[in-house]
């Protein structure tokens, strides 16, 4: 019979080998700390004169990518090892789909806007 303590530390997602390390409290705490720092950093960048005004969007984009990286590594445990190839391919496919949806939406909106502009029609006299 298995007690609750054994089950908590031995449960792994399908496909994870028994030799691989599981996530621990320290990795989640480090991820939370880095995520909070990136969030505070984005507020500092946007609300102060720390960066030159045209550089604020670039700083926010950099902090957004840092936030995404922290979440992927510390919370989703996405690594670059050979055992994570399927996870990385799934992530790349998701990014492709999001890119296609955003690009297609912008394209459609731009064409709708171009078609809705009033045309100068000369009236016969």
C-alpha positions in Angstrom: 0.0 0.0 0.0 1.3 3.4 -0.9 0.9 6.4 1.5 0.2 10.0 0.3 3.8 11.1 0.6 5.2 8.5 -1.8 2.5 9.3 -4.3 3.1 13.1 -4.4 6.8 12.7 -5.2 6.5 9.7 -7.6 3.7 11.1 -9.8 4.9 12.3 -13.1 3.3 13.3 -16.3 3.1 10.7 -19.1 6.3 10.4 -21.0 8.6 11.6 -18.2 11.2 9.1 -17.3 11.8 8.1 -13.7 15.4 9.4 -13.8 14.4 12.9 -14.5 14.1 15.4 -11.7 10.8 16.7 -10.7 9.9 20.3 -9.9 10.6 21.4 -6.4 9.6 24.3 -4.2 12.8 26.2 -4.9 12.3 26.2 -8.6 8.7 27.5 -8.3 9.8 30.1 -5.8 12.6 31.3 -8.1 10.2 31.5 -11.0 7.7 33.5 -9.0 10.4 35.9 -7.8 11.6 36.4 -11.4 8.1 36.8 -12.7 7.4 39.5 -10.0 10.6 41.3 -10.8 9.8 41.4 -14.6 6.3 42.7 -13.8 7.6 45.4 -11.5 10.3 46.2 -14.1 7.6 46.8 -16.7 5.7 49.2 -14.4 9.0 51.0 -13.6 9.9 51.3 -17.3 6.5 52.6 -18.3 5.9 55.0 -15.4 9.3 56.6 -15.0 11.9 58.4 -17.1 14.4 55.5 -16.7 14.4 54.9 -20.5 14.5 57.4 -23.3 10.8 57.9 -24.5 11.1 56.1 -27.9 12.9 53.2 -26.1 10.0 52.5 -23.7 8.2 50.1 -26.2 11.4 48.2 -26.8 12.0 47.9 -23.1 8.5 46.6 -22.5 8.9 44.1 -25.3 12.1 42.8 -23.9 10.6 42.5 -20.4 7.6 40.7 -22.0 9.8 38.1 -23.6 11.7 37.7 -20.4 8.4 37.1 -18.6 7.5 34.4 -21.3 10.8 32.8 -20.8 10.5 32.6 -17.1 7.0 31.0 -17.4 8.2 28.5 -19.9 11.3 27.4 -18.0 10.2 27.6 -14.3 6.5 26.8 -14.5 6.0 24.7 -17.7 9.5 23.1 -17.3 10.3 23.5 -20.9 14.0 22.7 -21.5 16.2 22.2 -24.5 17.0 18.6 -23.8 16.3 15.8 -26.3 13.4 14.6 -24.2 11.6 17.9 -24.7 11.6 18.0 -28.5 7.8 17.4 -28.7 7.1 20.2 -26.2 9.3 22.6 -28.2 7.5 21.6 -31.4 4.1 22.1 -29.8 5.2 25.5 -28.6 6.5 26.5 -32.1 3.3 25.3 -33.7 1.3 27.4 -31.1 3.4 30.5 -31.9 2.8 29.9 -35.6 -0.9 29.7 -35.2 -1.0 32.9 -33.0 1.1 34.7 -35.6 -1.2 33.6 -38.5 -4.3 34.7 -36.6 -2.8 38.1 -35.7 -1.4 38.7 -39.2 -4.6 37.5 -40.9 -6.7 39.8 -38.6 -4.5 42.8 -39.3 -4.7 42.1 -43.1 -8.5 41.7 -43.0 -8.9 44.9 -41.0 -6.6 46.9 -43.3 -8.5 45.7 -46.3 -11.8 46.5 -44.7 -10.6 50.0 -43.8 -9.3 50.5 -47.4 -12.7 49.4 -48.8 -14.7 51.6 -46.5 -13.0 54.9 -47.5 -15.4 57.2 -49.3 -14.7 57.3 -53.0 -15.0 60.6 -54.8 -17.8 60.1 -57.2 -18.5 62.8 -59.6 -22.2 63.5 -60.0 -23.5 64.3 -63.5 -24.7 67.9 -64.0 
